[in-house]
Amino acid sequence: MMEKKRHALRKLLEAVEKELLHKPNRKTLDRLSLLAGYQDWESFQDALHGVGDGEENYEVGEKPKK
């Protein structure tokens, strides 16, 4: 009985690890960037690497980047 539980737990952990290794798609990255205060993933990456900052996302009268 214990061996079956151990095997089931091992399978579950393997499935979780496999899922964690997947790269998120662009839509997911854009949504996460919104939570961080950026319009999209590209804006977040620009700010992260020193090209821009979050303030550019809040300028009045500008359309959001696509």
mmCIF file of the N, C-alpha and C atoms, coordinates in Angstrom:
data_MODEL
# 
_entry.id   MODEL 
# 
loop_
_atom_site.group_PDB 
_atom_site.id 
_atom_site.type_symbol 
_atom_site.label_atom_id 
_atom_site.label_alt_id 
_atom_site.label_comp_id 
_atom_site.label_asym_id 
_atom_site.label_entity_id 
_atom_site.label_seq_id 
_atom_site.pdbx_PDB_ins_code 
_atom_site.Cartn_x 
_atom_site.Cartn_y 
_atom_site.Cartn_z 
_atom_site.occupancy 
_atom_site.B_iso_or_equiv 
_atom_site.pdbx_formal_charge 
_atom_site.auth_seq_id 
_atom_site.auth_comp_id 
_atom_site.auth_asym_id 
_atom_site.auth_atom_id 
_atom_site.pdbx_PDB_model_num 
ATOM 1   N N  . MET A 1 1  ? 0.823  -1.202 0.000   1.00 0.00 ? 1  MET A N  1 
ATOM 2   C CA . MET A 1 1  ? 0.000  0.000  0.000   1.00 0.00 ? 1  MET A CA 1 
ATOM 3   C C  . MET A 1 1  ? 0.861  1.258  0.000   1.00 0.00 ? 1  MET A C  1 
ATOM 4   N N  . MET A 1 2  ? 1.870  1.260  0.854   1.00 0.00 ? 2  MET A N  1 
ATOM 5   C CA . MET A 1 2  ? 2.748  2.429  0.945   1.00 0.00 ? 2  MET A CA 1 
ATOM 6   C C  . MET A 1 2  ? 3.506  2.655  -0.365  1.00 0.00 ? 2  MET A C  1 
ATOM 7   N N  . GLU A 1 3  ? 3.881  1.564  -1.016  1.00 0.00 ? 3  GLU A N  1 
ATOM 8   C CA . GLU A 1 3  ? 4.610  1.666  -2.279  1.00 0.00 ? 3  GLU A CA 1 
ATOM 9   C C  . GLU A 1 3  ? 3.731  2.295  -3.365  1.00 0.00 ? 3  GLU A C  1 
ATOM 10  N N  . LYS A 1 4  ? 2.446  1.970  -3.379  1.00 0.00 ? 4  LYS A N  1 
ATOM 11  C CA . LYS A 1 4  ? 1.525  2.572  -4.350  1.00 0.00 ? 4  LYS A CA 1 
ATOM 12  C C  . LYS A 1 4  ? 1.401  4.069  -4.122  1.00 0.00 ? 4  LYS A C  1 
ATOM 13  N N  . LYS A 1 5  ? 1.327  4.483  -2.856  1.00 0.00 ? 5  LYS A N  1 
ATOM 14  C CA . LYS A 1 5  ? 1.237  5.919  -2.536  1.00 0.00 ? 5  LYS A CA 1 
ATOM 15  C C  . LYS A 1 5  ? 2.522  6.637  -2.956  1.00 0.00 ? 5  LYS A C  1 
ATOM 16  N N  . ARG A 1 6  ? 3.634  6.009  -2.703  1.00 0.00 ? 6  ARG A N  1 
ATOM 17  C CA . ARG A 1 6  ? 4.920  6.603  -3.078  1.00 0.00 ? 6  ARG A CA 1 
ATOM 18  C C  . ARG A 1 6  ? 5.013  6.773  -4.594  1.00 0.00 ? 6  ARG A C  1 
ATOM 19  N N  . HIS A 1 7  ? 4.568  5.741  -5.322  1.00 0.00 ? 7  HIS A N  1 
ATOM 20  C CA . HIS A 1 7  ? 4.578  5.796  -6.782  1.00 0.00 ? 7  HIS A CA 1 
ATOM 21  C C  . HIS A 1 7  ? 3.651  6.909  -7.290  1.00 0.00 ? 7  HIS A C  1 
ATOM 22  N N  . ALA A 1 8  ? 2.461  7.024  -6.702  1.00 0.00 ? 8  ALA A N  1 
ATOM 23  C CA . ALA A 1 8  ? 1.502  8.058  -7.103  1.00 0.00 ? 8  ALA A CA 1 
ATOM 24  C C  . ALA A 1 8  ? 2.065  9.448  -6.820  1.00 0.00 ? 8  ALA A C  1 
ATOM 25  N N  . LEU A 1 9  ? 2.697  9.610  -5.665  1.00 0.00 ? 9  LEU A N  1 
ATOM 26  C CA . LEU A 1 9  ? 3.300  10.895 -5.322  1.00 0.00 ? 9  LEU A CA 1 
ATOM 27  C C  . LEU A 1 9  ? 4.428  11.248 -6.284  1.00 0.00 ? 9  LEU A C  1 
ATOM 28  N N  . ARG A 1 10 ? 5.232  10.266 -6.633  1.00 0.00 ? 10 ARG A N  1 
ATOM 29  C CA . ARG A 1 10 ? 6.331  10.493 -7.574  1.00 0.00 ? 10 ARG A CA 1 
ATOM 30  C C  . ARG A 1 10 ? 5.794  10.940 -8.941  1.00 0.00 ? 10 ARG A C  1 
ATOM 31  N N  . LYS A 1 11 ? 4.726  10.295 -9.398  1.00 0.00 ? 11 LYS A N  1 
ATOM 32  C CA . LYS A 1 11 ? 4.107  10.657 -10.674 1.00 0.00 ? 11 LYS A CA 1 
ATOM 33  C C  . LYS A 1 11 ? 3.557  12.083 -10.622 1.00 0.00 ? 11 LYS A C  1 
ATOM 34  N N  . LEU A 1 12 ? 2.936  12.432 -9.517  1.00 0.00 ? 12 LEU A N  1 
ATOM 35  C CA . LEU A 1 12 ? 2.400  13.778 -9.356  1.00 0.00 ? 12 LEU A CA 1 
ATOM 36  C C  . LEU A 1 12 ? 3.521  14.816 -9.388  1.00 0.00 ? 12 LEU A C  1 
ATOM 37  N N  . LEU A 1 13 ? 4.587  14.570 -8.687  1.00 0.00 ? 13 LEU A N  1 
ATOM 38  C CA . LEU A 1 13 ? 5.719  15.493 -8.675  1.00 0.00 ? 13 LEU A CA 1 
ATOM 39  C C  . LEU A 1 13 ? 6.347  15.624 -10.062 1.00 0.00 ? 13 LEU A C  1 
ATOM 40  N N  . GLU A 1 14 ? 6.447  14.535 -10.787 1.00 0.00 ? 14 GLU A N  1 
ATOM 41  C CA . GLU A 1 14 ? 6.975  14.590 -12.152 1.00 0.00 ? 14 GLU A CA 1 
ATOM 42  C C  . GLU A 1 14 ? 6.091  15.452 -13.044 1.00 0.00 ? 14 GLU A C  1 
ATOM 43  N N  . ALA A 1 15 ? 4.785  15.319 -12.899 1.00 0.00 ? 15 ALA A N  1 
ATOM 44  C CA . ALA A 1 15 ? 3.861  16.118 -13.705 1.00 0.00 ? 15 ALA A CA 1 
ATOM 45  C C  . ALA A 1 15 ? 3.976  17.596 -13.366 1.00 0.00 ? 15 ALA A C  1 
ATOM 46  N N  . VAL A 1 16 ? 4.103  17.916 -12.089 1.00 0.00 ? 16 VAL A N  1 
ATOM 47  C CA . VAL A 1 16 ? 4.245  19.312 -11.671 1.00 0.00 ? 16 VAL A CA 1 
ATOM 48  C C  . VAL A 1 16 ? 5.549  19.893 -12.191 1.00 0.00 ? 16 VAL A C  1 
ATOM 49  N N  . GLU A 1 17 ? 6.643  19.170 -12.053 1.00 0.00 ? 17 GLU A N  1 
ATOM 50  C CA . GLU A 1 17 ? 7.928  19.639 -12.555 1.00 0.00 ? 17 GLU A CA 1 
ATOM 51  C C  . GLU A 1 17 ? 7.892  19.877 -14.054 1.00 0.00 ? 17 GLU A C  1 
ATOM 52  N N  . LYS A 1 18 ? 7.264  18.975 -14.783 1.00 0.00 ? 18 LYS A N  1 
ATOM 53  C CA . LYS A 1 18 ? 7.162  19.110 -16.235 1.00 0.00 ? 18 LYS A CA 1 
ATOM 54  C C  . LYS A 1 18 ? 6.390  20.377 -16.595 1.00 0.00 ? 18 LYS A C  1 
ATOM 55  N N  . GLU A 1 19 ? 5.316  20.639 -15.888 1.00 0.00 ? 19 GLU A N  1 
ATOM 56  C CA . GLU A 1 19 ? 4.500  21.827 -16.161 1.00 0.00 ? 19 GLU A CA 1 
ATOM 57  C C  . GLU A 1 19 ? 5.267  23.109 -15.823 1.00 0.00 ? 19 GLU A C  1 
ATOM 58  N N  . LEU A 1 20 ? 6.057  23.084 -14.773 1.00 0.00 ? 20 LEU A N  1 
ATOM 59  C CA . LEU A 1 20 ? 6.813  24.272 -14.375 1.00 0.00 ? 20 LEU A CA 1 
ATOM 60  C C  . LEU A 1 20 ? 7.902  24.625 -15.383 1.00 0.00 ? 20 LEU A C  1 
ATOM 61  N N  . LEU A 1 21 ? 8.350  23.643 -16.153 1.00 0.00 ? 21 LEU A N  1 
ATOM 62  C CA . LEU A 1 21 ? 9.405  23.891 -17.122 1.00 0.00 ? 21 LEU A CA 1 
ATOM 63  C C  . LEU A 1 21 ? 8.890  24.514 -18.417 1.00 0.00 ? 21 LEU A C  1 
ATOM 64  N N  . HIS A 1 22 ? 7.571  24.531 -18.628 1.00 0.00 ? 22 HIS A N  1 
ATOM 65  C CA . HIS A 1 22 ? 7.017  25.145 -19.836 1.00 0.00 ? 22 HIS A CA 1 
ATOM 66  C C  . HIS A 1 22 ? 7.167  26.655 -19.788 1.00 0.00 ? 22 HIS A C  1 
ATOM 67  N N  . LYS A 1 23 ? 7.515  27.237 -20.912 1.00 0.00 ? 23 LYS A N  1 
ATOM 68  C CA . LYS A 1 23 ? 7.602  28.689 -21.000 1.00 0.00 ? 23 LYS A CA 1 
ATOM 69  C C  . LYS A 1 23 ? 6.185  29.240 -21.180 1.00 0.00 ? 23 LYS A C  1 
ATOM 70  N N  . PRO A 1 24 ? 5.813  30.257 -20.388 1.00 0.00 ? 24 PRO A N  1 
ATOM 71  C CA . PRO A 1 24 ? 4.469  30.825 -20.539 1.00 0.00 ? 24 PRO A CA 1 
ATOM 72  C C  . PRO A 1 24 ? 4.297  31.473 -21.910 1.00 0.00 ? 24 PRO A C  1 
ATOM 73  N N  . ASN A 1 25 ? 3.064  31.459 -22.417 1.00 0.00 ? 25 ASN A N  1 
ATOM 74  C CA . ASN A 1 25 ? 2.822  32.072 -23.721 1.00 0.00 ? 25 ASN A CA 1 
ATOM 75  C C  . ASN A 1 25 ? 2.761  33.603 -23.589 1.00 0.00 ? 25 ASN A C  1 
ATOM 76  N N  . ARG A 1 26 ? 2.727  34.280 -24.715 1.00 0.00 ? 26 ARG A N  1 
ATOM 77  C CA . ARG A 1 26 ? 2.790  35.754 -24.729 1.00 0.00 ? 26 ARG A CA 1 
ATOM 78  C C  . ARG A 1 26 ? 1.605  36.376 -23.988 1.00 0.00 ? 26 ARG A C  1 
ATOM 79  N N  . LYS A 1 27 ? 0.427  35.791 -24.133 1.00 0.00 ? 27 LYS A N  1 
ATOM 80  C CA . LYS A 1 27 ? -0.762 36.324 -23.464 1.00 0.00 ? 27 LYS A CA 1 
ATOM 81  C C  . LYS A 1 27 ? -0.581 36.289 -21.939 1.00 0.00 ? 27 LYS A C  1 
ATOM 82  N N  . THR A 1 28 ? -0.038 35.207 -21.433 1.00 0.00 ? 28 THR A N  1 
ATOM 83  C CA . THR A 1 28 ? 0.221  35.086 -19.996 1.00 0.00 ? 28 THR A CA 1 
ATOM 84  C C  . THR A 1 28 ? 1.254  36.107 -19.548 1.00 0.00 ? 28 THR A C  1 
ATOM 85  N N  . LEU A 1 29 ? 2.313  36.270 -20.328 1.00 0.00 ? 29 LEU A N  1 
ATOM 86  C CA . LEU A 1 29 ? 3.351  37.241 -19.987 1.00 0.00 ? 29 LEU A CA 1 
ATOM 87  C C  . LEU A 1 29 ? 2.803  38.666 -19.995 1.00 0.00 ? 29 LEU A C  1 
ATOM 88  N N  . ASP A 1 30 ? 1.930  38.986 -20.958 1.00 0.00 ? 30 ASP A N  1 
ATOM 89  C CA . ASP A 1 30 ? 1.309  40.312 -21.004 1.00 0.00 ? 30 ASP A CA 1 
ATOM 90  C C  . ASP A 1 30 ? 0.457  40.557 -19.758 1.00 0.00 ? 30 ASP A C  1 
ATOM 91  N N  . ARG A 1 31 ? -0.287 39.552 -19.340 1.00 0.00 ? 31 ARG A N  1 
ATOM 92  C CA . ARG A 1 31 ? -1.135 39.690 -18.145 1.00 0.00 ? 31 ARG A CA 1 
ATOM 93  C C  . ARG A 1 31 ? -0.298 39.871 -16.885 1.00 0.00 ? 31 ARG A C  1 
ATOM 94  N N  . LEU A 1 32 ? 0.782  39.124 -16.772 1.00 0.00 ? 32 LEU A N  1 
ATOM 95  C CA . LEU A 1 32 ? 1.665  39.289 -15.626 1.00 0.00 ? 32 LEU A CA 1 
ATOM 96  C C  . LEU A 1 32 ? 2.305  40.674 -15.621 1.00 0.00 ? 32 LEU A C  1 
ATOM 97  N N  . SER A 1 33 ? 2.638  41.188 -16.796 1.00 0.00 ? 33 SER A N  1 
ATOM 98  C CA . SER A 1 33 ? 3.214  42.517 -16.907 1.00 0.00 ? 33 SER A CA 1 
ATOM 99  C C  . SER A 1 33 ? 2.223  43.583 -16.455 1.00 0.00 ? 33 SER A C  1 
ATOM 100 N N  . LEU A 1 34 ? 0.945  43.380 -16.769 1.00 0.00 ? 34 LEU A N  1 
ATOM 101 C CA . LEU A 1 34 ? -0.086 44.312 -16.305 1.00 0.00 ? 34 LEU A CA 1 
ATOM 102 C C  . LEU A 1 34 ? -0.126 44.364 -14.785 1.00 0.00 ? 34 LEU A C  1 
ATOM 103 N N  . LEU A 1 35 ? 0.010  43.222 -14.134 1.00 0.00 ? 35 LEU A N  1 
ATOM 104 C CA . LEU A 1 35 ? 0.035  43.191 -12.675 1.00 0.00 ? 35 LEU A CA 1 
ATOM 105 C C  . LEU A 1 35 ? 1.219  43.966 -12.110 1.00 0.00 ? 35 LEU A C  1 
ATOM 106 N N  . ALA A 1 36 ? 2.307  43.990 -12.858 1.00 0.00 ? 36 ALA A N  1 
ATOM 107 C CA . ALA A 1 36 ? 3.503  44.712 -12.429 1.00 0.00 ? 36 ALA A CA 1 
ATOM 108 C C  . ALA A 1 36 ? 3.444  46.195 -12.798 1.00 0.00 ? 36 ALA A C  1 
ATOM 109 N N  . GLY A 1 37 ? 2.389  46.618 -13.520 1.00 0.00 ? 37 GLY A N  1 
ATOM 110 C CA . GLY A 1 37 ? 2.228  48.031 -13.847 1.00 0.00 ? 37 GLY A CA 1 
ATOM 111 C C  . GLY A 1 37 ? 2.676  48.425 -15.236 1.00 0.00 ? 37 GLY A C  1 
ATOM 112 N N  . TYR A 1 38 ? 2.842  47.474 -16.122 1.00 0.00 ? 38 TYR A N  1 
ATOM 113 C CA . TYR A 1 38 ? 3.268  47.755 -17.488 1.00 0.00 ? 38 TYR A CA 1 
ATOM 114 C C  . TYR A 1 38 ? 2.173  47.367 -18.466 1.00 0.00 ? 38 TYR A C  1 
ATOM 115 N N  . GLN A 1 39 ? 2.188  47.979 -19.638 1.00 0.00 ? 39 GLN A N  1 
ATOM 116 C CA . GLN A 1 39 ? 1.154  47.728 -20.629 1.00 0.00 ? 39 GLN A CA 1 
ATOM 117 C C  . GLN A 1 39 ? 1.236  46.339 -21.246 1.00 0.00 ? 39 GLN A C  1 
ATOM 118 N N  . ASP A 1 40 ? 2.460  45.853 -21.412 1.00 0.00 ? 40 ASP A N  1 
ATOM 119 C CA . ASP A 1 40 ? 2.646  44.550 -22.035 1.00 0.00 ? 40 ASP A CA 1 
ATOM 120 C C  . ASP A 1 40 ? 4.027  44.008 -21.688 1.00 0.00 ? 40 ASP A C  1 
ATOM 121 N N  . TRP A 1 41 ? 4.305  42.805 -22.138 1.00 0.00 ? 41 TRP A N  1 
ATOM 122 C CA . TRP A 1 41 ? 5.569  42.136 -21.841 1.00 0.00 ? 41 TRP A CA 1 
ATOM 123 C C  . TRP A 1 41 ? 6.755  42.923 -22.390 1.00 0.00 ? 41 TRP A C  1 
ATOM 124 N N  . GLU A 1 42 ? 6.604  43.470 -23.593 1.00 0.00 ? 42 GLU A N  1 
ATOM 125 C CA . GLU A 1 42 ? 7.689  44.236 -24.205 1.00 0.00 ? 42 GLU A CA 1 
ATOM 126 C C  . GLU A 1 42 ? 8.049  45.455 -23.357 1.00 0.00 ? 42 GLU A C  1 
ATOM 127 N N  . SER A 1 43 ? 7.054  46.183 -22.873 1.00 0.00 ? 43 SER A N  1 
ATOM 128 C CA . SER A 1 43 ? 7.303  47.352 -22.017 1.00 0.00 ? 43 SER A CA 1 
ATOM 129 C C  . SER A 1 43 ? 8.003  46.940 -20.727 1.00 0.00 ? 43 SER A C  1 
ATOM 130 N N  . PHE A 1 44 ? 7.569  45.832 -20.166 1.00 0.00 ? 44 PHE A N  1 
ATOM 131 C CA . PHE A 1 44 ? 8.202  45.330 -18.949 1.00 0.00 ? 44 PHE A CA 1 
ATOM 132 C C  . PHE A 1 44 ? 9.662  44.967 -19.203 1.00 0.00 ? 44 PHE A C  1 
ATOM 133 N N  . GLN A 1 45 ? 9.935  44.289 -20.304 1.00 0.00 ? 45 GLN A N  1 
ATOM 134 C CA . GLN A 1 45 ? 11.300 43.909 -20.641 1.00 0.00 ? 45 GLN A CA 1 
ATOM 135 C C  . GLN A 1 45 ? 12.179 45.138 -20.873 1.00 0.00 ? 45 GLN A C  1 
ATOM 136 N N  . ASP A 1 46 ? 11.631 46.156 -21.548 1.00 0.00 ? 46 ASP A N  1 
ATOM 137 C CA . ASP A 1 46 ? 12.378 47.397 -21.767 1.00 0.00 ? 46 ASP A CA 1 
ATOM 138 C C  . ASP A 1 46 ? 12.765 48.033 -20.435 1.00 0.00 ? 46 ASP A C  1 
ATOM 139 N N  . ALA A 1 47 ? 11.821 48.084 -19.503 1.00 0.00 ? 47 ALA A N  1 
ATOM 140 C CA . ALA A 1 47 ? 12.103 48.673 -18.196 1.00 0.00 ? 47 ALA A CA 1 
ATOM 141 C C  . ALA A 1 47 ? 13.093 47.813 -17.416 1.00 0.00 ? 47 ALA A C  1 
ATOM 142 N N  . LEU A 1 48 ? 12.936 46.524 -17.502 1.00 0.00 ? 48 LEU A N  1 
ATOM 143 C CA . LEU A 1 48 ? 13.801 45.606 -16.775 1.00 0.00 ? 48 LEU A CA 1 
ATOM 144 C C  . LEU A 1 48 ? 15.248 45.716 -17.233 1.00 0.00 ? 48 LEU A C  1 
ATOM 145 N N  . HIS A 1 49 ? 15.439 45.952 -18.517 1.00 0.00 ? 49 HIS A N  1 
ATOM 146 C CA . HIS A 1 49 ? 16.792 46.020 -19.073 1.00 0.00 ? 49 HIS A CA 1 
ATOM 147 C C  . HIS A 1 49 ? 17.296 47.442 -19.256 1.00 0.00 ? 49 HIS A C  1 
ATOM 148 N N  . GLY A 1 50 ? 16.626 48.412 -18.618 1.00 0.00 ? 50 GLY A N  1 
ATOM 149 C CA . GLY A 1 50 ? 17.127 49.779 -18.597 1.00 0.00 ? 50 GLY A CA 1 
ATOM 150 C C  . GLY A 1 50 ? 16.739 50.647 -19.769 1.00 0.00 ? 50 GLY A C  1 
ATOM 151 N N  . VAL A 1 51 ? 15.868 50.183 -20.655 1.00 0.00 ? 51 VAL A N  1 
ATOM 152 C CA . VAL A 1 51 ? 15.488 50.960 -21.826 1.00 0.00 ? 51 VAL A CA 1 
ATOM 153 C C  . VAL A 1 51 ? 14.344 51.920 -21.499 1.00 0.00 ? 51 VAL A C  1 
ATOM 154 N N  . GLY A 1 52 ? 13.447 51.546 -20.621 1.00 0.00 ? 52 GLY A N  1 
ATOM 155 C CA . GLY A 1 52 ? 12.303 52.378 -20.264 1.00 0.00 ? 52 GLY A CA 1 
ATOM 156 C C  . GLY A 1 52 ? 11.954 52.185 -18.807 1.00 0.00 ? 52 GLY A C  1 
ATOM 157 N N  . ASP A 1 53 ? 10.868 52.852 -18.379 1.00 0.00 ? 53 ASP A N  1 
ATOM 158 C CA . ASP A 1 53 ? 10.383 52.642 -17.021 1.00 0.00 ? 53 ASP A CA 1 
ATOM 159 C C  . ASP A 1 53 ? 8.861  52.616 -17.029 1.00 0.00 ? 53 ASP A C  1 
ATOM 160 N N  . GLY A 1 54 ? 8.276  52.328 -15.912 1.00 0.00 ? 54 GLY A N  1 
ATOM 161 C CA . GLY A 1 54 ? 6.832  52.199 -15.819 1.00 0.00 ? 54 GLY A CA 1 
ATOM 162 C C  . GLY A 1 54 ? 6.084  53.495 -16.039 1.00 0.00 ? 54 GLY A C  1 
ATOM 163 N N  . GLU A 1 55 ? 6.727  54.628 -15.844 1.00 0.00 ? 55 GLU A N  1 
ATOM 164 C CA . GLU A 1 55 ? 6.058  55.914 -16.000 1.00 0.00 ? 55 GLU A CA 1 
ATOM 165 C C  . GLU A 1 55 ? 5.598  56.149 -17.433 1.00 0.00 ? 55 GLU A C  1 
ATOM 166 N N  . GLU A 1 56 ? 6.300  55.608 -18.403 1.00 0.00 ? 56 GLU A N  1 
ATOM 167 C CA . GLU A 1 56 ? 5.905  55.820 -19.790 1.00 0.00 ? 56 GLU A CA 1 
ATOM 168 C C  . GLU A 1 56 ? 4.548  55.196 -20.095 1.00 0.00 ? 56 GLU A C  1 
ATOM 169 N N  . ASN A 1 57 ? 4.119  54.267 -19.272 1.00 0.00 ? 57 ASN A N  1 
ATOM 170 C CA . ASN A 1 57 ? 2.821  53.621 -19.479 1.00 0.00 ? 57 ASN A CA 1 
ATOM 171 C C  . ASN A 1 57 ? 1.651  54.467 -19.004 1.00 0.00 ? 57 ASN A C  1 
ATOM 172 N N  . TYR A 1 58 ? 1.942  55.554 -18.291 1.00 0.00 ? 58 TYR A N  1 
ATOM 173 C CA . TYR A 1 58 ? 0.876  56.352 -17.705 1.00 0.00 ? 58 TYR A CA 1 
ATOM 174 C C  . TYR A 1 58 ? 0.809  57.769 -18.264 1.00 0.00 ? 58 TYR A C  1 
ATOM 175 N N  . GLU A 1 59 ? 1.457  58.011 -19.395 1.00 0.00 ? 59 GLU A N  1 
ATOM 176 C CA . GLU A 1 59 ? 1.391  59.333 -20.008 1.00 0.00 ? 59 GLU A CA 1 
ATOM 177 C C  . GLU A 1 59 ? -0.020 59.560 -20.540 1.00 0.00 ? 59 GLU A C  1 
ATOM 178 N N  . VAL A 1 60 ? -0.534 60.755 -20.304 1.00 0.00 ? 60 VAL A N  1 
ATOM 179 C CA . VAL A 1 60 ? -1.889 61.093 -20.698 1.00 0.00 ? 60 VAL A CA 1 
ATOM 180 C C  . VAL A 1 60 ? -1.953 61.323 -22.205 1.00 0.00 ? 60 VAL A C  1 
ATOM 181 N N  . GLY A 1 61 ? -2.993 60.786 -22.853 1.00 0.00 ? 61 GLY A N  1 
ATOM 182 C CA . GLY A 1 61 ? -3.225 61.044 -24.258 1.00 0.00 ? 61 GLY A CA 1 
ATOM 183 C C  . GLY A 1 61 ? -2.562 60.084 -25.218 1.00 0.00 ? 61 GLY A C  1 
ATOM 184 N N  . GLU A 1 62 ? -1.762 59.167 -24.730 1.00 0.00 ? 62 GLU A N  1 
ATOM 185 C CA . GLU A 1 62 ? -1.107 58.213 -25.627 1.00 0.00 ? 62 GLU A CA 1 
ATOM 186 C C  . GLU A 1 62 ? -1.875 56.911 -25.657 1.00 0.00 ? 62 GLU A C  1 
ATOM 187 N N  . LYS A 1 63 ? -1.860 56.281 -26.802 1.00 0.00 ? 63 LYS A N  1 
ATOM 188 C CA . LYS A 1 63 ? -2.480 54.971 -26.937 1.00 0.00 ? 63 LYS A CA 1 
ATOM 189 C C  . LYS A 1 63 ? -1.502 53.919 -26.414 1.00 0.00 ? 63 LYS A C  1 
ATOM 190 N N  . PRO A 1 64 ? -2.027 52.862 -25.810 1.00 0.00 ? 64 PRO A N  1 
ATOM 191 C CA . PRO A 1 64 ? -1.143 51.790 -25.322 1.00 0.00 ? 64 PRO A CA 1 
ATOM 192 C C  . PRO A 1 64 ? -0.403 51.122 -26.470 1.00 0.00 ? 64 PRO A C  1 
ATOM 193 N N  . LYS A 1 65 ? 0.808  50.644 -26.172 1.00 0.00 ? 65 LYS A N  1 
ATOM 194 C CA . LYS A 1 65 ? 1.589  49.900 -27.159 1.00 0.00 ? 65 LYS A CA 1 
ATOM 195 C C  . LYS A 1 65 ? 0.935  48.571 -27.427 1.00 0.00 ? 65 LYS A C  1 
ATOM 196 N N  . LYS A 1 66 ? 1.119  48.061 -28.630 1.00 0.00 ? 66 LYS A N  1 
ATOM 197 C CA . LYS A 1 66 ? 0.601  46.719 -28.963 1.00 0.00 ? 66 LYS A CA 1 
ATOM 198 C C  . LYS A 1 66 ? 1.727  45.808 -29.310 1.00 0.00 ? 66 LYS A C  1 
# 
